[in-house]
Amino acid sequence: MAKRKRTKPQMRQLQLGVTPDNSLVVVGGKRYMKQPWPYEVDLELFAHLPFSDCTGDEIYRALNPPFRILDLPVELIDEILSLAYIAECNRGPRHNAGARFCPGKSLLPVCKLFYRLIIARMYSHIHLRDYPDSHNAVPIETKLLIRCLEETPSLARHCTNLNIHSYATASLVSSKIDGFMPNLTNLRSLGISVFFNPDDGMSEYILSLLKRSLPHLARVDKFLLVMEMSDGAIEDWSDDATEDWPEETQQPIPEFCGIIDVLRNLKYLEIHGLNLTNDIPKSLKGSSPITSLILKNYRGDSAGLNEFLQWPGNLEHFALMDTPASTQCYLYDLGTALFSHRHSLKSLEFGNVL
């Protein structure tokens, strides 16, 4: 029997329409069976489409070319799509990247203009999360997003807000960070949350992660760094448990500040779980451009914090929140460091501090 010659698959054009009685939204290409496939057969797919509250006539007019919406100015079309996209995203589970991308996927195939406007929305905020070995799983959304950021720089350039949740014991995100960080050329806001066991060496892991990621992010003006225990509940620990905080979790001021100093546009810096040691060198005093500094769960002493406060050049806002009772950090010890910012400082915020 002669082998059947393989033919190159043809591209199919997505066509949206309705059934003859205008009761169902259907999808079909140039080749489909006698009965088009209704969205209602797939309840999950139908739930992601913004058509559930429309009548059949409204759907028919909206989905059949020529699209009346294209007669509007591009700025107005962008605003309409943005509101529709945000409304549909808010209906899905929070921090679920797969559900967040579904509304955009339903709009991308409509036309080139929709694609150009929506693709920027879809990739503007990216959340990457991995789990420790004990979970033995990495979300498929994280794997796909990392691959996309590595292999498609044109999509990575749309990202302006990136949040990373990483475990010190086993981090897929950390191992791939060298591949996708250089492509995030328009990133403005960065959040890195590292979860760890207090008995593990922490300082080297944090410094290595920052060294590899920050030099590529010249435009970042907002940075959030969270260092928490692997159970994510530092606040639930007793004072006795945190009294002997491991020295391995301490970050040396010269190296720590020197790494973050590469962010020359940084204005807002928030750090959770900071534990500093050593004195700040003269070369770093007043070198940081940050104007707003927020510290939560600070676990160092007053001397270390006084040294750290000499790093910003023109500090306008300072906040110290939720310091553990066992921490040797007191407000009356910070007067000298804060006095050096008397000409620029505009606001102070303290909460649960001795």
N, C-alpha and C positions, 0 to 999 in steps of 0.2 A: 504494500500500500504506500503510495507516494505521501511524503510528509507535506502537511499543509504549510504553505509559506506564511511566515509570521509577518504581519503588517504593523507598521508603527501606529500606536494608538492616537486617535485624533483628539484634539482639545474639545471639550464640551463647554458650551456657553450656558451658564446658569440662567434659567428663565423662571420667573415667578408669575403666578396667575391665580385664578380662582376656578372652582368647578362651575358647570353651566348654570346652576341655580344660585351662584354667588354665596354659597354657604361655607365653603372651605377654602383656605389658602393652600395652594399646591405648588410643588416644585417639579420641574421636568426639563429635560434638555431636548435637543433635536431628535434624539432617539429615545423613546419611552414606550411603555406598553399602552394598551388602549385606555386604561384607567390611570391617570396621574397619581402620584403618591402623595396623599394628604399629610400635612404636618400633624394633624390630630392623632394619627396612628402612633407617632412618637411623642409622647407627652412631655418628655424631658426637653426635646428640641423645641416644641411649641412654646414651652414655658419661657424660653430664652428670647423669643421674638416679641417685639413690641406691638403685636397685632391683636391681642386677646380682647381688647375693648372696642374694636372697630367693627362697623357693619360691613356686609359684603360689598356694597356699592363703594364705600370709602376705600376699602382695600383694593378694589378693582381700579379705581381712579388713581390711587397712589402708586401702584406697582406696574402699570402699563405705560410704556413710553408713548409720547414724550413726557418726561417728568416735569410737572408744573413747578416744582421747587427749584429747578435749575434756572428758572427765569429770574430768581431773586439774586441780589448781590452776594458775592462769595462770603463777605463778612457775616451776613445774616444767615446764610446756609451753615456756616461754621458754628454760629451760636445755637442754632436749632439742633444740629447734630450733637453738639456738646451737651446740651440739656437732656436730650433723649438718651445719650450714652450714660451720663451720670445717673439718671433716674433708674435705668435698667441695672446698672452696676450696684446701686444701693439695695436692690431687691435680693441680690445674691448673698451667700455667706461671706462674712468679713474675712480678709486674709486668704481667700481662696482664689488663686490666680486663674485657675481654669474657668470658674464661673465668671470672673471679672472680664475675661476675654470674649465670652460668648456673645454679648450684645454687639461688640465691634465686628465679630465675624459675620453677623447677620446683615451688617451694613456695607461691608467691604465690597461684595460683588456687584453692587447696584451700578456703579459707574466709576470712572477714573477719579473724578472730583471727590466722591465719597471716600474712596480709598486713600487719597492723599490727605484728607482732613482727619479721618478716623485713625489711620495708622499711627499718627503722632500722638493721639490721645491714648491709644492702647499701650504704647511703650514709654509713656512719660513717667509713670510710677511703676517701679519694679521691686518685687519683694522676693528675696532668695532665702530659703530656709532649708537646713539639713538637720539630721538627727545623729546622736551618738551610736556607737556600735550596738548597744543593747537594743535599740529600736530596729536595727537591721533594715532600714528603709530610708529612702530619700524620695521626697515627692516628685512625681513624674513632671510636674510643672516646673520645678527647679531645674531638672536635667534639661528639659527642652529650652528653657529660657537661657541657661548658660551656653548651650550649643548655639542658640540664635545670636547671643551677644558676641560670641567668639567668631562665628563664621559670616555674620551679616553686619558689618560696621554701619551700613546705611540705616539699619533699624536701631542699633545701639546709640546712634547720635540723637535719637528722639528722647532718650532717657534723661530726665532732669532731677529725678528723685529716686535714690536707691537705698533699700534697707536690706541688711544682711544679718541673719541669725546663724551663728556658727558655734559648734562645739569644739572645745580644745582637744578632746580625745580622738575624734575622727571627723574631719570636715571636708566634704566634697567641694564646698564653695571655696575654702581656703586653698585647696590643691589646684583649682582652676582659675584663681584670681588673676594670675599673671596673663592669662589668655584673653580675658574680656575687659579688664580695667582700662587698658590703653585706648579702647574704642569708645569709652564714655566721655567724649570730648566736650559735651554740653552739660555735664552733671553740675547741679547747683547745691543739692542737699544730699548728705550722706549720713546714714545711720548704721553703725556696726554694733551688734549685741553678741557678746561672747559668754558662753555658759561653761562653767568649769567646776571641778572638785577642788576644794580648798587645799587638799593634800598634794595636788599635782603642781608641778612647776608652771607658773602662769606668766611671769614677766617676759620670758623669752618668746613665748607664743604670741603675746600681744604685740611686742615690738616688731617681730618678724612680719606679722600680718599688716601692721601699719606701714612698715618700710616698703613692702611690695605693692601696696595699693595707693597710698597718698601721692607719690611723685607724679602720677599721671593725671591728677585731678586739679588742674590749675584754676578752674573757675568755681570751685566749691566755696560757698560763703556760709554754709551751715553744716555743723558736724556734731553728731550725737554718738557718744561712745558709752556702751553699757557693759559692765563686767559683773556678772552675777553667778551664783552657784548653779549647778546643773539642774537643781529642782526649781530654779526661778523664784525662790522665796527667801531672799536674804533677810527681809523684814521679820520673818517668822523665827529666825534663830534667836536663841537666848543670848544675853550679854556674856554669860560664861563661855558660850561656844565661840564667840568672836573676840574674846579677850586676847587670846594668843593667836592672832591672825598670822598665817605663815609668811615668813620673809620672802618666799618665792613669788608671792603675789605683789610685791612692791615694784614700782616702776622708778628707776633712777631719773631724777629731774633733768639732768643734761641731755640724756639720750631721748627721753620721752618728749620733751619740749622741742628738741632739735628736729625730730621726725615730723611733728605737726607743723613746725615752722615753714615747711615747704608750701603750705597752703597760704599764699600771700594775699588772697582775697577773702580769707576767713574772717567773719564778723561775729558769728554766734557759735559758742562752744559749750556743750553740755556733757558732763561726764558723771556716770554713776559708778560707785565702788572704787574710787581712786584711792591709792595708797602710795604716797611718795616718799622718797628717801634721797639723801645727799643735798648739797647746796647747789644753787643755780650759778653758773659761771657768768662773768661780766659780759661776755659776748652775747648772751641771751637776754639780759635785762632790758626790758622795754622793746624787744624785737618783734613781739607778736602783734599783728594788726587787729586782734579780736577786741570788740567793744562790749560784748555781753558774755559773761562767764557764769555758768550754773553748775554747782556741785551738789550731788545727792549721794547719800550713804558714804560720805567721806570717811575713810578708815585710817588716815594718817594722824599726825600730831600737829600742834599749832606751829611748831618750827618749820615743818615741811610745807604747810600751807602759806606761811609768811614768805617763804622763798618762792613758792609757785606764783604768788600774787605780784611778784616783781617782773614776771614774764610779759604781761600785756603792757603796751605803751600808753594807750589812752582808754582805760576801762571806764565805761559809762554805766553798766549795770552788773551787780554781783549778787548771787544768791547762794546760800548755804542751807541745805535742807536735809532733815532726817538723818542726822549723824547718830550712830549708836552710842549708848551711854558709856560703853567701855572705851570709846575713842578719847584720847587725850588732846582734845581740841576745844578751846574755850573762846568765847567772843571777845573777852577783855584782852586776849593775847593778839588780836588781829588789828588793833588800833594803828600800830606803826605802819603796817603794810598798806592798809586802806588809806592812811593819811597821805601817802605818796601819790594817790590818785585824786586828791581833793579838788583839783581844777577840772577834771573831766567827769568824775563820778556824779551820776544823776539819781540813781535809785539803788536801794539795798533791800534784800529780802532774806529773812531768816525764819526757819520753821523747825521745831523740835531740835534745837541746839542748846547746849548748856551755856 
